[in-house]
């Protein structure tokens, strides 16, 4: 092998190595793009993300409620009236759950109300 042919093969090898490194770097940057991965995951599996968030919110509410009720029991005086009060943790949890579910159910409820209104109006129109 002459020096010229050896130099040409080395240059070709260097080009191929550079292309391989460029491809690996591009793939690595795609793997490390966390925001893009979350967006793609949410886009492809929205029900899993929404149900997971709902379950996490309910569990957080229940655990926080359990801790706060244990603290209250140690500090509260016994009730003489026997009337139970609504626990504020449950109310807050219900409100938060409603805030989470409302955007999901809003199109369904709106469509149901529209169909009920149309059927009621068509019945009224038949009577006139």
N, C-alpha and C positions, 0 to 999 in steps of 0.2 A: 504494500500500500504506500502510495506516495504521500508526501506532506499535504498537498493540495486536496486530495480526496479525503484524507483524514480530517482536515479542517472543515470541509464541507459536511462530513458526517457529524462532527462535533457541533457545528452550527445548527444542523437539523435537530440534533438531540436537545440543544438548548432551547430552540423554538418550541419543541414538543413539551419540554418541561415547563416552560413559561405558560403555555396554553393550559396544561394540567393544573398548575398552581392557580391560574386565573379562574378556572372552573371550580376548583375546590374552595377558593376564597368566596366566590359568588354563592355557592351552596352553603357555606358556613354562615355568610351574612343573612341568607334566607332563614336558616335554622335559628339564628340568634335574634331575629326580628320578632320580639315577643308580642308587640301590639298587633302585627299582622296575623300572627298565629291565633291570638284571642279572637280577632275579628272573624277569621275564617272558621274557627271553631263555633262561635256563636251563630254565624250565618248557616252553617251546615247542621247544627244541633241546637236550635233555639229552645225546644221543649225541655231538653235536659238542663240547660242553664236556668231557665225560668223556674222549673220545679225544684232544682237544687237551691236556688235563692229563696224560694218560698219555704222549703224545709229548714234551711239554715235560720231564717227569720223566726219561724215558729219555735224551733229548738232554743234559740237565744232568748226569746220571750219567756218560754217555760222555765229555763234555767235561771234567768234573772228574777222571775216571779217567785220561784222556789226559795232563792236566797233572801229576797226581800221579806217574804212571809216568815221565814225563820227568824230574821232580825226583829220583825214586828212582834212576834209572839214572846220574845224575851223582854221587850220593853212595854208592851201594852198591858193595861189592867183588864181583868176578866169582864166580859160584857154581861150586864144584868138583864138587858132587855131580851136577849135571845134572837134578835133580828140580825141576820147576817148582812154585811155590807158587800157591795160589788168590789172586787179587788181591782185597783187601778192598773195593775200590770196586765190583766186580761183585757181590759178596755183598750189600753194602748196597743196591745198585740193585735186585737181585732181591728183597730183603726189602721194599723200598719199593713195588716193582711188585706184589708179593703183597698188601701192605696196601691198595693202590689197587683191585686187581681183586677181592679177597675179598668186599667188600660187594655187588659187582655179581653175582658168581657164586654167592653163598651160597644164594639161593632156588632156583637151578637145581640145585645140588648136593644141597640138602636134599630137593627133590622127587625127584631121581634115586635117592637113598638110600632114600627112603620107598617108591618103586615097586619097587626091588630087594628090599627087605625084605618087602613084601607078596607078591611073586611067590615068594620063598623060603619064606615061611610057608605059602602056599597049596600049594606042592609038598610040604612036610612034612605038612600036614594030610591030603593025599591018601594018603600012605603009612600013616597010622594008622588 
